[in-house]
Amino acid sequence: MEAVLHTQDEVASRLAAAQEAAATGGNPSEPLETSQNGSTGLSEDSGNKKPLRFALTSAVVENLIGFIRNPSERWYLGFSEIDIATRGIGRGEVLLVVGRSHTGKSQVLLNSIVTNLVNDPEAHVVIFSMDEPRELVVMKLFCLLQGRSSSEVEEAIKAGDKDTLSDLERAATQELSRVAIIDESMTLESMSAAMDEARAWWGKNPSFCMIDYLELLPGGEADASGVTAKAQAVKRWAKTQRVPIALVHQAGRSAGNRGQAAGIHAGRYGGEQEAIFVLEVYRKKDAPDLTEWETKYHENSIQMNLCKNKRTARLGDYAYYLDPQCGHIHPYWDELIPEGGDHPDG
């Protein structure tokens, strides 16, 4: 098919006509010519024509204003320093949560989910949990809701404790009824179908989607190029879903020294370029050179290092307390500090 060439003035005139039509709700004063296959490159929506392959800047500006004026449509993690810095995760944006194994990456997101479920009755969440079975995920969410350890809950269920069983059944029909957990390894196409089914079931768009974790997505190689390709695919997928996405990525052994922040390099070759935000999770208790008091302090500390923030460029490394019983993550309150010292950061 031969290309149809137009002069610069003609192109400018046609673009102006199209923008005028978008602004007034009418048709362009001068319709675009069709190509040899009959396509104009425009779609028709209720009689109005609009571009197929790009968005008019007027529409982009409208989306930008809506994003800024409607912070309630974003997803907040529930950790004030992080939320203030990021202004929340917007629809179609990707937060990459990265760190070594067993540092609490998934626990950070599960805490966020419970915080939103409790405080927002309209919050609905889809969790793609390729790493853990859905029963284990439900147990973790329930323990966070109740402030109880999993071993305590398990023993109570075994003993037929009526209060525990009643609380679990109530949670299943209330807060946890707004969570869909898929523990199969799915292609992005199948994940789209699962998201559509959740929309149909709830009658609304999910507020948040957690993918745990990147390396377990099917397809591609296990090397750096394969992981990068998966991250790029998730970024494209997030834009089509128009839902805030958190993607868990397990950093390799080369990602810095244990117990220390690796920064943006913790996610290298694992989606850091595709993410709007990168949150590194690590445990200082893994560092080899701690003093006796530091060992006590960091036994239950968890670090969240916001090492990439394309929205405000505000970064920071923050210490929180990880409750060893129920997994609740909250500020490291003064009464929890071991005797003989203060907060390491002053």
C-alpha positions in Angstrom: 0.0 0.0 0.0 1.4 3.4 -1.0 1.6 6.1 1.7 -0.5 9.2 1.2 1.6 12.3 1.7 0.2 15.7 2.8 1.8 19.1 3.1 2.7 20.5 6.5 0.0 23.1 6.2 -2.6 20.5 5.3 -1.7 18.3 8.3 -1.9 21.3 10.6 -5.3 22.2 9.2 -6.6 18.7 9.7 -5.3 18.4 13.2 -6.9 21.7 14.1 -10.2 20.6 12.7 -10.0 17.4 14.7 -9.2 19.2 17.9 -12.1 21.7 17.3 -14.4 18.8 16.8 -13.3 17.1 20.0 -13.8 20.3 21.9 -17.3 21.2 20.5 -18.6 17.7 20.2 -19.1 18.1 16.4 -17.5 16.6 13.3 -14.3 18.0 11.8 -15.0 20.7 9.3 -12.8 18.9 6.9 -12.9 15.1 7.1 -9.7 13.1 6.7 -9.3 11.2 3.5 -9.5 7.4 3.7 -6.6 5.3 2.9 -6.6 2.7 0.1 -8.0 0.1 2.5 -10.9 2.4 3.5 -9.5 3.3 7.0 -9.3 6.9 8.1 -7.3 6.2 11.2 -10.2 7.5 13.3 -12.8 5.7 15.4 -16.4 6.8 15.7 -18.0 7.1 19.1 -21.6 8.3 19.2 -21.2 10.0 15.8 -18.0 11.7 16.8 -14.6 10.8 15.3 -11.4 10.5 17.4 -7.9 9.2 16.8 -7.3 5.5 17.1 -3.5 5.6 17.8 -3.1 8.6 20.0 -5.0 10.7 22.5 -5.8 14.3 21.9 -3.8 16.5 24.2 -7.1 18.1 25.5 -8.1 14.6 26.7 -4.7 14.0 28.3 -5.0 17.3 30.2 -8.5 16.4 31.3 -7.1 13.1 32.7 -4.3 15.0 34.5 -6.6 17.4 36.1 -8.9 14.6 37.2 -5.9 12.7 38.7 -4.7 15.7 40.7 -8.2 16.6 41.9 -9.3 13.1 42.9 -6.6 11.7 45.2 -9.2 9.2 46.5 -8.9 7.3 43.3 -5.3 6.4 44.0 -4.1 3.6 46.2 -2.3 4.5 49.4 0.0 2.0 51.2 -0.9 3.2 54.6 2.6 4.2 55.6 2.6 8.0 55.9 6.1 8.8 54.8 5.7 6.7 51.6 2.2 8.0 50.8 3.2 11.6 51.3 6.2 11.2 49.0 4.4 9.3 46.2 0.9 10.9 46.4 -0.5 7.4 46.0 -0.4 4.9 43.2 -2.6 6.0 40.3 -4.6 3.9 37.9 -2.3 2.1 35.4 0.8 2.8 37.4 3.2 0.2 38.7 4.9 0.0 42.1 7.8 -2.4 42.2 8.4 -3.9 45.6 11.9 -5.4 45.6 14.1 -7.2 48.1 15.8 -10.4 49.0 13.7 -13.4 50.0 12.0 -13.4 53.4 12.5 -9.7 54.0 8.7 -8.9 54.2 7.9 -7.7 50.7 4.6 -9.4 50.5 3.8 -8.6 54.1 4.1 -4.8 53.3 1.5 -5.1 50.6 -0.8 -7.3 52.7 -0.7 -4.7 55.5 -1.6 -2.1 52.9 -4.6 -4.2 51.7 -5.9 -4.7 55.2 -5.6 -1.0 56.1 -7.6 -0.1 53.0 -10.2 -2.8 53.5 -10.8 -1.6 57.1 -10.9 2.1 56.3 -12.6 2.1 52.9 -15.8 0.0 52.4 -15.4 0.5 48.7 -11.9 -1.0 48.4 -11.8 -4.1 46.3 -8.5 -6.0 45.7 -7.3 -8.7 43.3 -4.2 -10.7 44.5 -2.4 -12.9 42.0 -0.5 -15.1 44.4 1.7 -17.5 42.4 4.1 -17.9 45.4 1.6 -18.9 48.2 -1.7 -20.8 48.2 -4.8 -18.8 48.7 -5.5 -20.4 52.1 -2.2 -19.1 53.5 -2.9 -15.6 52.1 -6.3 -15.6 53.8 -4.7 -16.7 57.1 -2.2 -13.8 56.9 -5.0 -11.3 56.1 -7.2 -12.6 58.9 -4.3 -12.5 61.4 -3.7 -8.8 60.4 -7.4 -8.1 60.9 -7.5 -9.7 64.3 -4.0 -8.9 65.6 -3.4 -12.6 66.3 -0.6 -15.0 65.4 -1.2 -17.7 62.8 -0.3 -20.4 65.3 -2.8 -19.1 67.8 -5.6 -19.0 65.2 -4.7 -22.4 63.9 -4.8 -23.9 67.4 -8.1 -22.2 68.1 -9.7 -23.6 64.9 -8.4 -27.1 65.8 -10.0 -26.8 69.2 -13.3 -25.7 67.6 -13.2 -22.3 69.4 -16.6 -20.7 68.5 -15.4 -17.1 68.8 -12.5 -17.7 66.4 -14.7 -19.6 63.9 -17.3 -16.8 64.1 -14.7 -14.1 63.5 -13.3 -16.0 60.5 -16.8 -16.5 59.0 -17.7 -12.8 59.6 -14.4 -11.7 57.9 -15.1 -14.0 55.0 -18.5 -12.2 54.4 -17.3 -8.7 55.1 -13.7 -7.4 54.7 -12.3 -10.4 52.9 -15.3 -10.7 50.6 -13.8 -7.8 48.8 -10.6 -9.7 48.0 -10.2 -12.1 45.1 -7.2 -14.4 45.4 -5.9 -16.3 42.4 -3.1 -18.7 43.3 -2.5 -20.1 39.8 0.4 -19.1 37.5 -1.4 -17.3 34.7 -0.6 -15.6 31.5 -1.4 -11.9 31.3 -4.2 -12.7 29.0 -5.7 -15.1 31.6 -5.1 -12.5 34.3 -7.1 -10.0 32.2 -10.0 -12.5 32.2 -9.7 -12.9 35.9 -9.8 -9.1 36.4 -12.9 -8.9 34.2 -14.6 -11.6 36.2 -13.9 -9.7 39.4 -15.4 -6.6 37.9 -18.5 -8.5 36.9 -18.8 -10.1 40.3 -18.4 -6.9 42.3 -20.0 -4.6 39.8 -17.0 -2.2 40.0 -13.4 -1.8 39.0 -10.8 -3.3 41.5 -9.1 -0.6 43.6 -5.7 -2.4 43.6 -3.9 -5.4 42.2 -1.0 -7.3 43.8 1.2 -9.6 41.7 3.4 -11.9 43.8 5.8 -12.3 42.2 7.4 -11.2 38.9 9.7 -14.2 38.4 6.8 -16.7 38.7 4.9 -15.2 35.8 4.8 -17.9 33.0 6.8 -17.6 29.8 10.2 -16.2 29.0 13.6 -17.2 30.3 14.7 -17.1 34.0 17.7 -14.8 33.2 17.8 -11.0 33.4 16.5 -10.5 29.8 13.5 -12.7 30.5 12.6 -11.0 33.8 12.9 -7.6 32.1 10.6 -8.7 29.3 8.0 -9.8 31.9 8.2 -6.5 33.7 7.7 -4.6 30.4 4.7 -6.8 29.6 3.2 -6.1 33.1 3.7 -2.3 32.5 1.7 -2.5 29.3 -0.9 -4.7 31.0 -1.3 -2.2 33.8 -2.2 0.5 31.4 -4.9 -1.6 29.8 -6.3 -2.5 33.2 -6.4 1.1 34.6 -5.8 -0.2 38.1 -2.9 0.6 40.6 -0.5 -2.4 40.4 2.1 -3.6 42.9 4.6 -6.0 41.5 6.8 -8.0 43.8 10.3 -8.8 42.6 12.8 -11.0 44.4 16.3 -9.5 44.2 19.3 -11.7 43.6 22.2 -12.3 45.8 24.2 -9.7 43.9 21.8 -6.9 45.0 24.1 -5.3 47.6 25.2 -6.5 51.0 22.7 -8.2 53.3 21.1 -5.9 55.8 22.0 -2.8 53.8 20.1 -0.8 51.3 20.9 -1.6 47.7 18.8 1.3 46.3 17.7 1.3 42.7 20.2 -1.5 42.0 18.1 -3.9 44.0 15.7 -4.0 41.1 18.2 -4.0 38.3 17.1 -6.2 35.4 13.8 -6.7 37.3 11.4 -4.0 36.2 12.9 -0.9 37.9 12.8 1.0 34.6 9.2 0.1 34.0 7.9 1.1 37.4 6.8 4.6 38.5 7.9 3.8 42.0 10.4 1.3 43.4 10.2 0.4 47.1 13.1 -1.7 48.5 12.3 -3.8 51.5 15.2 -5.1 53.6 16.0 -6.1 57.2 18.9 -4.5 59.0 19.0 -7.5 61.4 20.8 -9.4 58.5 23.8 -7.1 58.7 26.8 -8.9 60.1 28.4 -6.1 62.1 25.6 -5.0 64.5 26.2 -4.1 68.2 24.4 -6.0 70.9 21.8 -3.2 71.2 21.4 -2.9 67.5 20.8 -6.6 67.3 17.9 -6.2 69.8 16.5 -3.1 68.0 16.6 -4.6 64.5 15.2 -8.0 65.5 11.8 -6.7 64.6 12.6 -3.7 62.5 11.8 -3.6 58.8 13.2 -1.0 56.4 11.2 0.6 53.5 13.5 2.4 51.1 11.7 4.5 48.5 14.5 4.6 45.9 12.6 5.6 42.8 9.8 8.2 42.7 9.0 9.6 39.3 6.1 11.7 40.6 7.8 13.9 43.1 11.4 12.7 43.1 11.2 12.6 46.9 13.1 9.6 48.3 13.7 8.2 51.8 14.6 5.1 53.8 12.3 4.5 56.7 12.3 2.1 59.7 9.1 0.4 60.8 8.3 -2.2 63.4 7.2 -5.7 62.2 5.0 -7.3 64.9 6.5 -10.9 65.2 3.1 -12.3 66.2 0.5 -11.0 63.7 2.8 -9.4 61.1 1.4 -5.9 61.5 3.8 -3.2 60.3 3.6 0.1 62.1 5.9 3.0 63.3 8.6 1.9 65.7 7.0 3.4 68.8 9.2 4.6 71.7 7.9 2.0 74.1 9.1 -0.7 71.8 12.7 0.5 71.8 15.0 -1.8 73.8 16.6 -0.3 76.9 19.9 1.4 76.6 19.4 3.3 73.3 17.3 5.5 71.1 16.1 5.4 67.5 19.3 4.8 65.4 18.3 7.6 63.1 17.8 10.0 66.1 
